[in-house]
Amino acid sequence: MKLLDGKLCAAEVRAELKARVASLAARGKRVGLAVVRIGDDPASEIYIRNKVRACEEVGIAPLFRLLPAGTPQRMAEDVVKALAADPEVCGILVQLPLPAGLDEARILQCIPAEKDVDGFSAENFGRLAAGRPATVACTPQGVMELLRRNCIPVAGKHAVVIGRSNIVGRPMALLLLNADATVTVCHSKTRGLAALCREADLLVSAVGTPNFVTADMVKEGAVVVDVGINRVGGKLCGDVDFAQVAPHTSWITPVPGGVGPMTVAMLLKNCVDAAERQL
Ligand code: NDP
């Protein structure tokens, strides 16, 4: 069993991005990432802090728009539209979840595809689904990068993805399909989940339940990617029963230190890509 070390890979990615940001600066282009936060969800605060720290490390300038929880829909949309029109802003990140009462889809629609560094826009999602170049959601993109940098091939492999959310499961399945894997997507209505998982050469879990993936669900020698982030007794853990599953795998991601750091690294990459395209 080998560890898929997301911390190490993410550090490599950041070092590469730092050089690209410096080269953009030499050509007069500053890489600015607008971070829109509405309300005071405490988990969002931690996520934003991590993203901002990573931005600063590579030389990306964060620009904050902090709005109170009671911000009306129209005002939230206007803030995002103003950022969309600002040439200093290369990418726009609206931290989710938004407070109840705000229409998330309508706010996200105000981000133009070229500044959509989260890859959530209908245009980018459609391009991904059509197998065309797209800005792809950071978490599944981070998984692909982690596999690629560890020379783990996916073409021809049977990949099983558990979860079908728009931000993880679905784009993950599409990326794997675009990379020539044979893909099975499982969800809460799937019958015979364990047997399907046992067929997987590559198993990606994005459910959000601790110890969801147990040893009897994993084929000997499979690659297991744990996207889940759960908190048990104050400690972070993934979806996979790591202690039981790891000995049966060829590669496995730890939680923390697996997919999480890659997600942040891909956000920065999407932002630098956007800046280069804008230049
Ligand atoms: P969602 O809650 O949106 O999706 C969870 C998915 O799991 C759904 O598709 C759901 O199926 C499926 N599911 C739930 N129960 C079962 C079950 N018993 N059997 C099979 N499938 C099931 O979560 P997200 O996709 O947003 O996130 C998933 C996990 O990944 C969470 O722990 C989240 O915190 C983590 N995450 C980690 C990131 C990182 O950087 N590492 C980034 C983003 C998320 P159905 O569609 O039928 O309801």
Residues whose N, C-alpha, C, O or C-beta is under 5 A from the ligand:
A	BS01	NDP	T139 G163 R164 S165 V168 G169 C186 H187 S188 K189 A206 V207 G208 V227 G228 I229 N230 V259 G260 T263
